Amino acid sequence: MGDQIYNVLFLCTGNSARSILAEAILNRVGAGRFKAFSAGSHPKGAVHPYTLQLLKTLNHDTSFARSKDWEEFAVPGAPEMNFVFTVCDNAANESCPVWPGQPMTAHWGVPDPAAVEGTDAEKHLAFADAYRMLNNRISIFVSLPMNTVDKLALQKRLDEIGRNHPNAG
């Protein structure tokens, strides 16, 4: 897979929290080796205010953030993806989009912080937890030796990131 810039699409249901957080994290920690995008199967049409607040608090640029349909990335002229990760949480019985085509895929389920009910502090904590889980997984992902492992071994590692890292989710 060489010394190229890898395009990564994070998919979720609403594209208002988890996938936006993942996009921001990868674009920061990817050190120019990765270009992240995000989208939703049923986009909310707006980024959750707690998502924007958390990203700003952590000194992320939020000018990129907008809730969009994953079909934007399935049209001619859209960036070709190398990786597609779903970050919806199966435990919550959400519908996770299925990505057609040839990118490597994995499921990195994270509980939906936008679904948390309770005090403002509890809601903010849920967003911070989602950020931590995604940051841990993405940090592992960017450290993988993309150009020295075969696709089968890489696919195994991508799947493991979503399953076997208790500190990552």
N, C-alpha and C positions, 0 to 999 in steps of 0.2 A: 504493500500500500504506500510505500515511498515517503518522500519528504514533501508532501502536499498539504494544502489546507483542507481539512475534513469538514464537510457540512453535516450538521447534526440537527435533527428536528425532534423537539420534545412535544409529544401529543398528550392531551388530556381532554376532558369533557368540555369544560367551560372556558378554558384558556383565560382565566382571570387570576389564578394564584400559582399553583404548582409548576405548570409549564413555563410561565413567565419568570418565576424564580430561577428555574433551571437554565433558562436562556441567559439571564443576567449572570449567573454564576459561571457558566461555561465560557461566556464571552470575556469574563475577567480572568479566570484561571487557565484558560486555554492557551494563553501566551502567544496568540497569533497563529497557532497550529490548528485551531478549530474556529468555525463560525457557527454560532448557534441560532436557531430559529424556534418558534413555538406556534402552536395552533390548537384548535379544539374541534371535536366532532360536533358539538352543539355550543358554539361560542356564546358567552354572555353578552358580548358587544361592548363591554367595558372591563377594565382591569380593576380588581378589588382594591378599594382604598387602603386596606391594611398591607396589601402586597407592595403598593407604591411607597407607603410610609416606611416599611421595613427596609426596602431597597435604598431609599434615600438616607435612612439612618446609618446604613452600612456603606455609604458613599458610592453606591452604584449610580450610573447614569440611567435615568428612567425614560429618556426621550424615545427609546425604541418601543416602549411597552404599549401594545394595543391588542385587544382581543380579536382574533381572526379565525376564519374557518380553515380547516386543514386542506380543503380543496384548492386553496390558493397555491399550494405546493404540488398539485397534481396536474397543473395546466402547462402547455408548451411555454418554454421560456423561463419557467420557475427554476430556482437553483436545484441542481442534482444532489440528492442526499446520499451521504456515505453511511450514515447511521440514523435510525429512528427509534426513539425510546418512548414508551408509554409510561406515564407517571401517575395514572389514575389508580385508585386503590380497589382491587378486586373484592376485598373484604366488605366494602360498602356496596357491592353489587352495581357498580357504575358500568355503563357501556363504554368499553375502551375501543377506540377506532382501530381498524386494521389497515395497515399501510400496504398498498400494492407496489410491486416493482422489485428492485434488486438491492436496496440498502440492507445492511446488517441491522437486525432489530433485537430488542430485548424489552422486557417489562420490569420497570423499577417502581412498583406501586408505593405510593405515599398517601397517608390519610389526607382527606381534603380539609384544609384549615378553614375554608370558607363555610363548611357545614357545621363547624363547632358552635354550640350554643352555650351561653353563660355570660360571665362578666367580660368587660373589655379586656381586663388582664388575662383571662383565660383564652380569649380569642387571639390576642397578641402572642401569647405563648404558643398556641397552635401554629401560627405562621412562623414563629422562630424555630419550632421543632421541624416543620417541613423544610425550612431553609437548611437547617443543620443536616438533616438526612440527605437532602439533595447535594449539598456541598461535599459531604463525605463520599458519596457515590461518584460524583463528578471528579473529585480529586483522585480517586482510585482509577477512574477511566482515563484521565489525561496522562497518568503515569504508565499506562500500558505501552509496551514496545510495539507500536503499530507496524513498523516496517520490518520487524524481525520475527513475527509470529504468523503462521498460516491462518487462513480464514476460519477453519474449524476450531483451532485452539483459541482464536480471538473470540469467536461466538461463545465458546464455553465460558471464558472469562467474563464476557458481558452479562451472560445469564447469572453467573455466580454473584456479580455485584448486586443484582436485585434480590438475591435469595439469601446469601450466606454471611452477611455482614451485620450483626446485631447493632453495631454502633452507627450503621448507615441506614437503618430503617427498621 
